[in-house]
Amino acid sequence: MALGDEKCRPPQADEPALSGDEVKELLKEVPDWSKRGKAIEREFKFKDFRQAMEFVNRVADTANSQDHHPDIFISYNKVRLTFSTHKIGGLSRNDFIMAAKVDRLTQAVPAGATA
């Protein structure tokens, strides 16, 4: 099953963060994302503020349905998303599932936007 088809599950308090090797393998499935510290992130650029906000709203809907939320940084037509599983202090499979789901959202981005 593809990452984007999986559903996020609640992390357990004693669940360990993914190992470096596990992170490297999962990054292959979401190649536009990069590891930064204990998180993964990606920046998106849109034609204008409206397109950026429409994208953010689609991300918010998906995040709410999965109960796994990103940190979102907006600067006019740029959006940076950061995923990390705070409960375990690092990266979990959920972060990569959400990255894959967001990547699918970018396939529906209006013309003139770059992701």
ROBA-546927 format. One record per atom (N, C-alpha, C): residue number from 1; chain; atom name; y, x, z. Coordinates in nm, 3 decimals. Atoms other than C-alpha are relative to their C-alpha. Example, Ala and Ser with C-alpha at 12.3 -4.5 7.8 and 13.67 -1.06 7.14 Angstrom:
+-----+--------+-------+---------+---------+---------+
! num ! cadena ! atomo !      py !      px !      pz !
+-----+--------+-------+---------+---------+---------+
!   1 !      A !     N !  -0.119 !   0.089 !   0.000 !
!   1 !      A !    CA !  -0.450 !   1.230 !   0.780 !
!   1 !      A !     C !   0.120 !   0.090 !   0.000 !
!   2 !      A !     N !  -0.119 !  -0.082 !  -0.006 !
!   2 !      A !    CA !  -0.106 !   1.367 !   0.714 !
!   2 !      A !     C !   0.109 !  -0.077 !   0.073 !
+-----+--------+-------+---------+---------+---------+
% end
This chain:
+-----+--------+-------+---------+---------+---------+
! num ! cadena ! atomo !      py !      px !      pz !
+-----+--------+-------+---------+---------+---------+
!   1 !      A !     N !  -0.117 !   0.085 !   0.000 !
!   1 !      A !    CA !   0.000 !   0.000 !   0.000 !
!   1 !      A !     C !   0.124 !   0.090 !   0.000 !
!   2 !      A !     N !  -0.125 !  -0.075 !   0.007 !
!   2 !      A !    CA !   0.346 !   0.128 !  -0.090 !
!   2 !      A !     C !   0.081 !  -0.021 !   0.128 !
!   3 !      A !     N !  -0.084 !   0.010 !  -0.121 !
!   3 !      A !    CA !   0.588 !   0.199 !   0.196 !
!   3 !      A !     C !   0.088 !  -0.124 !  -0.002 !
!   4 !      A !     N !  -0.090 !   0.114 !   0.010 !
!   4 !      A !    CA !   0.825 !  -0.070 !   0.071 !
!   4 !      A !     C !  -0.069 !  -0.134 !   0.019 !
!   5 !      A !     N !   0.077 !   0.123 !  -0.021 !
!   5 !      A !    CA !   0.546 !  -0.328 !   0.103 !
!   5 !      A !     C !  -0.043 !  -0.017 !   0.145 !
!   6 !      A !     N !   0.042 !   0.007 !  -0.140 !
!   6 !      A !    CA !   0.474 !  -0.247 !   0.467 !
!   6 !      A !     C !   0.105 !  -0.072 !   0.083 !
!   7 !      A !     N !  -0.090 !   0.065 !  -0.095 !
!   7 !      A !    CA !   0.627 !  -0.430 !   0.760 !
!   7 !      A !     C !   0.019 !   0.092 !   0.120 !
!   8 !      A !     N !  -0.026 !  -0.080 !  -0.120 !
!   8 !      A !    CA !   0.795 !  -0.247 !   1.047 !
!   8 !      A !     C !  -0.068 !  -0.065 !   0.120 !
!   9 !      A !     N !   0.063 !   0.050 !  -0.123 !
!   9 !      A !    CA !   0.616 !  -0.279 !   1.378 !
!   9 !      A !     C !   0.076 !   0.057 !   0.119 !
!  10 !      A !     N !  -0.071 !  -0.051 !  -0.118 !
!  10 !      A !    CA !   0.765 !  -0.244 !   1.725 !
!  10 !      A !     C !  -0.060 !   0.132 !   0.048 !
!  11 !      A !     N !   0.053 !  -0.128 !  -0.049 !
!  11 !      A !    CA !   0.735 !   0.119 !   1.841 !
!  11 !      A !     C !  -0.037 !  -0.011 !   0.148 !
!  12 !      A !     N !   0.042 !  -0.006 !  -0.140 !
!  12 !      A !    CA !   0.557 !   0.188 !   2.167 !
!  12 !      A !     C !   0.078 !   0.111 !   0.070 !
!  13 !      A !     N !  -0.081 !  -0.098 !  -0.075 !
!  13 !      A !    CA !   0.747 !   0.377 !   2.438 !
!  13 !      A !     C !  -0.067 !   0.137 !   0.004 !
!  14 !      A !     N !   0.071 !  -0.128 !  -0.009 !
!  14 !      A !    CA !   0.475 !   0.646 !   2.453 !
!  14 !      A !     C !  -0.041 !   0.053 !  -0.138 !
!  15 !      A !     N !   0.032 !  -0.043 !   0.136 !
!  15 !      A !    CA !   0.448 !   0.677 !   2.074 !
!  15 !      A !     C !   0.075 !   0.129 !  -0.031 !
!  16 !      A !     N !  -0.071 !  -0.124 !   0.034 !
!  16 !      A !    CA !   0.525 !   1.031 !   1.959 !
!  16 !      A !     C !   0.077 !  -0.014 !  -0.131 !
!  17 !      A !     N !  -0.071 !  -0.006 !   0.127 !
!  17 !      A !    CA !   0.779 !   1.098 !   1.689 !
!  17 !      A !     C !  -0.091 !   0.068 !  -0.102 !
!  18 !      A !     N !   0.080 !  -0.061 !   0.106 !
!  18 !      A !    CA !   0.634 !   1.201 !   1.354 !
!  18 !      A !     C !   0.013 !   0.152 !   0.004 !
!  19 !      A !     N !  -0.002 !  -0.147 !   0.008 !
!  19 !      A !    CA !   0.542 !   1.567 !   1.314 !
!  19 !      A !     C !   0.077 !   0.043 !  -0.125 !
!  20 !      A !     N !  -0.070 !  -0.055 !   0.117 !
!  20 !      A !    CA !   0.724 !   1.790 !   1.067 !
!  20 !      A !     C !  -0.079 !  -0.019 !  -0.128 !
!  21 !      A !     N !   0.085 !   0.018 !   0.119 !
!  21 !      A !    CA !   0.429 !   1.772 !   0.827 !
!  21 !      A !     C !  -0.003 !  -0.146 !  -0.043 !
!  22 !      A !     N !   0.000 !   0.143 !   0.033 !
!  22 !      A !    CA !   0.419 !   1.391 !   0.847 !
!  22 !      A !     C !   0.133 !  -0.039 !  -0.066 !
!  23 !      A !     N !  -0.132 !   0.029 !   0.056 !
!  23 !      A !    CA !   0.793 !   1.376 !   0.776 !
!  23 !      A !     C !   0.007 !   0.052 !  -0.144 !
!  24 !      A !     N !  -0.001 !  -0.057 !   0.135 !
!  24 !      A !    CA !   0.755 !   1.607 !   0.473 !
!  24 !      A !     C !  -0.077 !  -0.087 !  -0.098 !
!  25 !      A !     N !   0.082 !   0.085 !   0.087 !
!  25 !      A !    CA !   0.480 !   1.387 !   0.330 !
!  25 !      A !     C !   0.069 !  -0.132 !  -0.030 !
!  26 !      A !     N !  -0.066 !   0.128 !   0.021 !
!  26 !      A !    CA !   0.674 !   1.064 !   0.381 !
!  26 !      A !     C !   0.128 !   0.014 !  -0.082 !
!  27 !      A !     N !  -0.120 !  -0.023 !   0.080 !
!  27 !      A !    CA !   0.991 !   1.212 !   0.232 !
!  27 !      A !     C !  -0.031 !   0.004 !  -0.150 !
!  28 !      A !     N !   0.040 !   0.000 !   0.141 !
!  28 !      A !    CA !   0.797 !   1.253 !  -0.093 !
!  28 !      A !     C !   0.003 !  -0.142 !  -0.058 !
!  29 !      A !     N !   0.001 !   0.139 !   0.045 !
!  29 !      A !    CA !   0.781 !   0.873 !  -0.110 !
!  29 !      A !     C !   0.141 !  -0.060 !  -0.008 !
!  30 !      A !     N !  -0.141 !   0.043 !   0.005 !
!  30 !      A !    CA !   1.159 !   0.836 !  -0.061 !
!  30 !      A !     C !   0.086 !   0.124 !  -0.029 !
!  31 !      A !     N !  -0.059 !  -0.131 !   0.031 !
!  31 !      A !    CA !   1.290 !   1.146 !  -0.242 !
!  31 !      A !     C !   0.152 !   0.006 !   0.003 !
!  32 !      A !     N !  -0.146 !  -0.003 !  -0.004 !
!  32 !      A !    CA !   1.657 !   1.043 !  -0.240 !
!  32 !      A !     C !   0.054 !   0.008 !   0.143 !
!  33 !      A !     N !  -0.039 !  -0.009 !  -0.141 !
!  33 !      A !    CA !   1.661 !   1.055 !   0.141 !
!  33 !      A !     C !  -0.020 !   0.143 !   0.047 !
!  34 !      A !     N !   0.015 !  -0.135 !  -0.055 !
!  34 !      A !    CA !   1.705 !   1.373 !   0.342 !
!  34 !      A !     C !  -0.007 !  -0.007 !   0.152 !
!  35 !      A !     N !   0.012 !  -0.009 !  -0.145 !
!  35 !      A !    CA !   1.617 !   1.471 !   0.694 !
!  35 !      A !     C !   0.123 !   0.071 !   0.054 !
!  36 !      A !     N !  -0.114 !  -0.062 !  -0.068 !
!  36 !      A !    CA !   1.911 !   1.548 !   0.920 !
!  36 !      A !     C !  -0.025 !  -0.018 !   0.149 !
!  37 !      A !     N !   0.032 !   0.008 !  -0.142 !
!  37 !      A !    CA !   1.818 !   1.632 !   1.276 !
!  37 !      A !     C !  -0.121 !  -0.088 !   0.023 !
!  38 !      A !     N !   0.109 !   0.091 !  -0.032 !
!  38 !      A !    CA !   1.604 !   1.352 !   1.415 !
!  38 !      A !     C !   0.011 !  -0.131 !  -0.077 !
!  39 !      A !     N !  -0.022 !   0.120 !   0.080 !
!  39 !      A !    CA !   1.698 !   1.108 !   1.138 !
!  39 !      A !     C !  -0.019 !   0.033 !  -0.148 !
!  40 !      A !     N !  -0.007 !  -0.014 !   0.144 !
!  40 !      A !    CA !   1.682 !   1.048 !   0.765 !
!  40 !      A !     C !   0.124 !  -0.076 !  -0.045 !
!  41 !      A !     N !  -0.122 !   0.065 !   0.046 !
!  41 !      A !    CA !   1.990 !   0.955 !   0.566 !
!  41 !      A !     C !   0.011 !   0.008 !  -0.151 !
!  42 !      A !     N !  -0.031 !   0.002 !   0.144 !
!  42 !      A !    CA !   2.116 !   0.871 !   0.222 !
!  42 !      A !     C !   0.139 !  -0.059 !  -0.018 !
!  43 !      A !     N !  -0.132 !   0.053 !   0.031 !
!  43 !      A !    CA !   2.462 !   0.812 !   0.077 !
!  43 !      A !     C !  -0.005 !  -0.072 !  -0.134 !
!  44 !      A !     N !  -0.009 !   0.082 !   0.119 !
!  44 !      A !    CA !   2.537 !   0.546 !  -0.182 !
!  44 !      A !     C !   0.147 !  -0.011 !  -0.039 !
!  45 !      A !     N !  -0.137 !   0.014 !   0.048 !
!  45 !      A !    CA !   2.848 !   0.518 !  -0.399 !
!  45 !      A !     C !   0.006 !  -0.120 !  -0.094 !
!  46 !      A !     N !  -0.015 !   0.123 !   0.076 !
!  46 !      A !    CA !   2.972 !   0.193 !  -0.551 !
!  46 !      A !     C !   0.132 !  -0.001 !  -0.076 !
!  47 !      A !     N !  -0.121 !   0.013 !   0.081 !
!  47 !      A !    CA !   3.239 !   0.082 !  -0.796 !
!  47 !      A !     C !   0.122 !  -0.025 !   0.088 !
!  48 !      A !     N !  -0.113 !   0.036 !  -0.085 !
!  48 !      A !    CA !   3.457 !  -0.062 !  -0.520 !
!  48 !      A !     C !  -0.050 !  -0.046 !   0.137 !
!  49 !      A !     N !   0.031 !   0.041 !  -0.137 !
!  49 !      A !    CA !   3.469 !  -0.185 !  -0.162 !
!  49 !      A !     C !  -0.088 !  -0.125 !   0.001 !
!  50 !      A !     N !   0.077 !   0.124 !   0.004 !
!  50 !      A !    CA !   3.334 !  -0.530 !  -0.251 !
!  50 !      A !     C !  -0.149 !   0.027 !  -0.026 !
!  51 !      A !     N !   0.140 !  -0.033 !   0.030 !
!  51 !      A !    CA !   3.016 !  -0.387 !  -0.406 !
!  51 !      A !     C !  -0.065 !   0.071 !   0.118 !
!  52 !      A !     N !   0.054 !  -0.070 !  -0.117 !
!  52 !      A !    CA !   2.971 !  -0.157 !  -0.107 !
!  52 !      A !     C !  -0.036 !  -0.100 !   0.109 !
!  53 !      A !     N !   0.025 !   0.098 !  -0.106 !
!  53 !      A !    CA !   2.997 !  -0.451 !   0.133 !
!  53 !      A !     C !  -0.114 !  -0.096 !  -0.036 !
!  54 !      A !     N !   0.112 !   0.084 !   0.042 !
!  54 !      A !    CA !   2.759 !  -0.666 !  -0.073 !
!  54 !      A !     C !  -0.132 !   0.073 !   0.026 !
!  55 !      A !     N !   0.120 !  -0.081 !  -0.026 !
!  55 !      A !    CA !   2.505 !  -0.384 !  -0.051 !
!  55 !      A !     C !  -0.029 !   0.005 !   0.151 !
!  56 !      A !     N !   0.017 !  -0.007 !  -0.145 !
!  56 !      A !    CA !   2.561 !  -0.346 !   0.325 !
!  56 !      A !     C !  -0.057 !  -0.132 !   0.052 !
!  57 !      A !     N !   0.052 !   0.129 !  -0.045 !
!  57 !      A !    CA !   2.500 !  -0.718 !   0.370 !
!  57 !      A !     C !  -0.147 !  -0.019 !  -0.037 !
!  58 !      A !     N !   0.143 !   0.007 !   0.037 !
!  58 !      A !    CA !   2.170 !  -0.696 !   0.178 !
!  58 !      A !     C !  -0.083 !   0.089 !   0.091 !
!  59 !      A !     N !   0.070 !  -0.089 !  -0.093 !
!  59 !      A !    CA !   2.069 !  -0.400 !   0.394 !
!  59 !      A !     C !  -0.013 !  -0.067 !   0.136 !
!  60 !      A !     N !   0.003 !   0.066 !  -0.131 !
!  60 !      A !    CA !   2.161 !  -0.596 !   0.708 !
!  60 !      A !     C !  -0.103 !  -0.111 !   0.004 !
!  61 !      A !     N !   0.101 !   0.106 !   0.005 !
!  61 !      A !    CA !   1.948 !  -0.892 !   0.600 !
!  61 !      A !     C !  -0.141 !   0.057 !   0.009 !
!  62 !      A !     N !   0.132 !  -0.064 !  -0.002 !
!  62 !      A !    CA !   1.650 !  -0.665 !   0.535 !
!  62 !      A !     C !  -0.029 !   0.059 !   0.138 !
!  63 !      A !     N !   0.018 !  -0.061 !  -0.132 !
!  63 !      A !    CA !   1.701 !  -0.476 !   0.862 !
!  63 !      A !     C !  -0.030 !  -0.106 !   0.106 !
!  64 !      A !     N !   0.025 !   0.107 !  -0.096 !
!  64 !      A !    CA !   1.716 !  -0.801 !   1.059 !
!  64 !      A !     C !  -0.140 !  -0.058 !  -0.017 !
!  65 !      A !     N !   0.134 !   0.056 !   0.023 !
!  65 !      A !    CA !   1.398 !  -0.931 !   0.896 !
!  65 !      A !     C !  -0.109 !   0.095 !   0.049 !
!  66 !      A !     N !   0.098 !  -0.100 !  -0.043 !
!  66 !      A !    CA !   1.220 !  -0.607 !   0.992 !
!  66 !      A !     C !   0.021 !   0.043 !   0.145 !
!  67 !      A !     N !  -0.039 !  -0.039 !  -0.136 !
!  67 !      A !    CA !   1.390 !  -0.568 !   1.332 !
!  67 !      A !     C !   0.002 !   0.153 !   0.014 !
!  68 !      A !     N !  -0.018 !  -0.146 !  -0.002 !
!  68 !      A !    CA !   1.468 !  -0.205 !   1.247 !
!  68 !      A !     C !   0.130 !   0.029 !  -0.073 !
!  69 !      A !     N !  -0.136 !  -0.005 !   0.049 !
!  69 !      A !    CA !   1.835 !  -0.127 !   1.198 !
!  69 !      A !     C !   0.052 !   0.142 !  -0.019 !
!  70 !      A !     N !  -0.060 !  -0.132 !   0.023 !
!  70 !      A !    CA !   2.022 !   0.169 !   1.048 !
!  70 !      A !     C !   0.135 !   0.013 !   0.068 !
!  71 !      A !     N !  -0.141 !  -0.025 !  -0.026 !
!  71 !      A !    CA !   2.343 !   0.330 !   1.153 !
!  71 !      A !     C !   0.064 !  -0.006 !  -0.137 !
!  72 !      A !     N !  -0.067 !   0.021 !   0.128 !
!  72 !      A !    CA !   2.585 !   0.232 !   0.877 !
!  72 !      A !     C !   0.142 !   0.055 !   0.008 !
!  73 !      A !     N !  -0.133 !  -0.059 !   0.008 !
!  73 !      A !    CA !   2.895 !   0.431 !   0.783 !
!  73 !      A !     C !   0.059 !  -0.040 !  -0.134 !
!  74 !      A !     N !  -0.063 !   0.050 !   0.121 !
!  74 !      A !    CA !   3.135 !   0.278 !   0.530 !
!  74 !      A !     C !   0.136 !   0.067 !  -0.017 !
!  75 !      A !     N !  -0.130 !  -0.057 !   0.034 !
!  75 !      A !    CA !   3.426 !   0.453 !   0.359 !
!  75 !      A !     C !   0.035 !  -0.049 !  -0.140 !
!  76 !      A !     N !  -0.042 !   0.067 !   0.122 !
!  76 !      A !    CA !   3.576 !   0.228 !   0.091 !
!  76 !      A !     C !  -0.119 !  -0.032 !  -0.091 !
!  77 !      A !     N !   0.109 !   0.029 !   0.093 !
!  77 !      A !    CA !   3.315 !   0.255 !  -0.187 !
!  77 !      A !     C !  -0.125 !   0.083 !   0.027 !
!  78 !      A !     N !   0.116 !  -0.082 !  -0.037 !
!  78 !      A !    CA !   3.070 !   0.485 !  -0.008 !
!  78 !      A !     C !  -0.065 !  -0.058 !   0.125 !
!  79 !      A !     N !   0.078 !   0.047 !  -0.114 !
!  79 !      A !    CA !   2.794 !   0.382 !   0.230 !
!  79 !      A !     C !  -0.104 !   0.107 !   0.031 !
!  80 !      A !     N !   0.104 !  -0.092 !  -0.044 !
!  80 !      A !    CA !   2.582 !   0.624 !   0.431 !
!  80 !      A !     C !  -0.087 !  -0.073 !   0.102 !
!  81 !      A !     N !   0.095 !   0.062 !  -0.091 !
!  81 !      A !    CA !   2.270 !   0.489 !   0.601 !
!  81 !      A !     C !  -0.080 !   0.110 !   0.069 !
!  82 !      A !     N !   0.079 !  -0.094 !  -0.079 !
!  82 !      A !    CA !   2.089 !   0.674 !   0.877 !
!  82 !      A !     C !  -0.104 !  -0.079 !   0.077 !
!  83 !      A !     N !   0.109 !   0.063 !  -0.076 !
!  83 !      A !    CA !   1.750 !   0.573 !   1.017 !
!  83 !      A !     C !  -0.061 !   0.100 !   0.096 !
!  84 !      A !     N !   0.069 !  -0.075 !  -0.103 !
!  84 !      A !    CA !   1.596 !   0.702 !   1.337 !
!  84 !      A !     C !  -0.053 !  -0.103 !   0.100 !
!  85 !      A !     N !   0.056 !   0.092 !  -0.099 !
!  85 !      A !    CA !   1.376 !   0.540 !   1.599 !
!  85 !      A !     C !   0.040 !   0.049 !   0.138 !
!  86 !      A !     N !  -0.058 !  -0.046 !  -0.126 !
!  86 !      A !    CA !   1.583 !   0.579 !   1.913 !
!  86 !      A !     C !  -0.098 !  -0.011 !   0.117 !
!  87 !      A !     N !   0.094 !   0.024 !  -0.111 !
!  87 !      A !    CA !   1.308 !   0.442 !   2.137 !
!  87 !      A !     C !  -0.096 !   0.117 !   0.021 !
!  88 !      A !     N !   0.092 !  -0.113 !  -0.013 !
!  88 !      A !    CA !   1.089 !   0.744 !   2.062 !
!  88 !      A !     C !   0.072 !   0.134 !  -0.018 !
!  89 !      A !     N !  -0.078 !  -0.124 !   0.010 !
!  89 !      A !    CA !   1.368 !   0.997 !   2.011 !
!  89 !      A !     C !  -0.026 !   0.080 !  -0.125 !
!  90 !      A !     N !   0.026 !  -0.072 !   0.124 !
!  90 !      A !    CA !   1.286 !   1.082 !   1.653 !
!  90 !      A !     C !  -0.035 !  -0.096 !  -0.111 !
!  91 !      A !     N !   0.037 !   0.080 !   0.116 !
!  91 !      A !    CA !   1.140 !   0.955 !   1.329 !
!  91 !      A !     C !  -0.135 !  -0.067 !   0.019 !
!  92 !      A !     N !   0.126 !   0.074 !   0.002 !
!  92 !      A !    CA !   0.870 !   0.690 !   1.301 !
!  92 !      A !     C !  -0.025 !  -0.047 !  -0.143 !
!  93 !      A !     N !   0.033 !   0.055 !   0.132 !
!  93 !      A !    CA !   0.696 !   0.536 !   1.003 !
!  93 !      A !     C !   0.100 !  -0.110 !  -0.038 !
!  94 !      A !     N !  -0.096 !   0.107 !   0.026 !
!  94 !      A !    CA !   0.939 !   0.243 !   1.038 !
!  94 !      A !     C !   0.123 !   0.049 !  -0.075 !
!  95 !      A !     N !  -0.118 !  -0.055 !   0.065 !
!  95 !      A !    CA !   1.227 !   0.466 !   0.931 !
!  95 !      A !     C !  -0.024 !   0.018 !  -0.149 !
!  96 !      A !     N !   0.035 !  -0.022 !   0.140 !
!  96 !      A !    CA !   1.051 !   0.548 !   0.606 !
!  96 !      A !     C !  -0.029 !  -0.132 !  -0.071 !
!  97 !      A !     N !   0.020 !   0.133 !   0.056 !
!  97 !      A !    CA !   0.945 !   0.188 !   0.549 !
!  97 !      A !     C !   0.135 !  -0.060 !  -0.037 !
!  98 !      A !     N !  -0.132 !   0.054 !   0.027 !
!  98 !      A !    CA !   1.308 !   0.083 !   0.576 !
!  98 !      A !     C !   0.069 !   0.076 !  -0.113 !
!  99 !      A !     N !  -0.059 !  -0.078 !   0.110 !
!  99 !      A !    CA !   1.422 !   0.368 !   0.348 !
!  99 !      A !     C !  -0.056 !  -0.049 !  -0.133 !
! 100 !      A !     N !   0.062 !   0.049 !   0.123 !
! 100 !      A !    CA !   1.175 !   0.245 !   0.085 !
! 100 !      A !     C !   0.051 !  -0.139 !  -0.035 !
! 101 !      A !     N !  -0.053 !   0.135 !   0.025 !
! 101 !      A !    CA !   1.297 !  -0.114 !   0.125 !
! 101 !      A !     C !   0.144 !   0.008 !  -0.050 !
! 102 !      A !     N !  -0.138 !  -0.018 !   0.045 !
! 102 !      A !    CA !   1.659 !   0.000 !   0.087 !
! 102 !      A !     C !   0.001 !   0.052 !  -0.144 !
! 103 !      A !     N !   0.008 !  -0.051 !   0.137 !
! 103 !      A !    CA !   1.563 !   0.196 !  -0.224 !
! 103 !      A !     C !  -0.025 !  -0.114 !  -0.099 !
! 104 !      A !     N !   0.025 !   0.115 !   0.087 !
! 104 !      A !    CA !   1.431 !  -0.128 !  -0.371 !
! 104 !      A !     C !   0.127 !  -0.083 !  -0.017 !
! 105 !      A !     N !  -0.126 !   0.075 !   0.010 !
! 105 !      A !    CA !   1.764 !  -0.295 !  -0.293 !
! 105 !      A !     C !   0.093 !   0.063 !  -0.102 !
! 106 !      A !     N !  -0.090 !  -0.069 !   0.091 !
! 106 !      A !    CA !   1.942 !  -0.031 !  -0.499 !
! 106 !      A !     C !  -0.035 !  -0.032 !  -0.146 !
! 107 !      A !     N !   0.038 !   0.038 !   0.136 !
! 107 !      A !    CA !   1.749 !  -0.149 !  -0.806 !
! 107 !      A !     C !   0.076 !  -0.124 !  -0.044 !
! 108 !      A !     N !  -0.076 !   0.122 !   0.031 !
! 108 !      A !    CA !   1.956 !  -0.470 !  -0.783 !
! 108 !      A !     C !   0.151 !   0.023 !   0.012 !
! 109 !      A !     N !  -0.142 !  -0.033 !  -0.013 !
! 109 !      A !    CA !   2.291 !  -0.288 !  -0.746 !
! 109 !      A !     C !   0.071 !  -0.029 !  -0.131 !
! 110 !      A !     N !  -0.074 !   0.033 !   0.123 !
! 110 !      A !    CA !   2.554 !  -0.408 !  -0.996 !
! 110 !      A !     C !   0.033 !   0.123 !  -0.084 !
! 111 !      A !     N !  -0.040 !  -0.107 !   0.090 !
! 111 !      A !    CA !   2.654 !  -0.202 !  -1.296 !
! 111 !      A !     C !   0.126 !   0.069 !   0.052 !
! 112 !      A !     N !  -0.116 !  -0.076 !  -0.045 !
! 112 !      A !    CA !   2.906 !   0.071 !  -1.222 !
! 112 !      A !     C !  -0.022 !   0.067 !   0.134 !
! 113 !      A !     N !   0.030 !  -0.061 !  -0.130 !
! 113 !      A !    CA !   2.747 !   0.162 !  -0.890 !
! 113 !      A !     C !  -0.100 !   0.112 !  -0.021 !
! 114 !      A !     N !   0.099 !  -0.107 !   0.003 !
! 114 !      A !    CA !   2.554 !   0.479 !  -0.827 !
! 114 !      A !     C !  -0.063 !   0.007 !   0.137 !
! 115 !      A !     N !   0.070 !  -0.009 !  -0.128 !
! 115 !      A !    CA !   2.294 !   0.518 !  -0.562 !
! 115 !      A !     C !  -0.078 !   0.128 !   0.006 !
+-----+--------+-------+---------+---------+---------+
% end
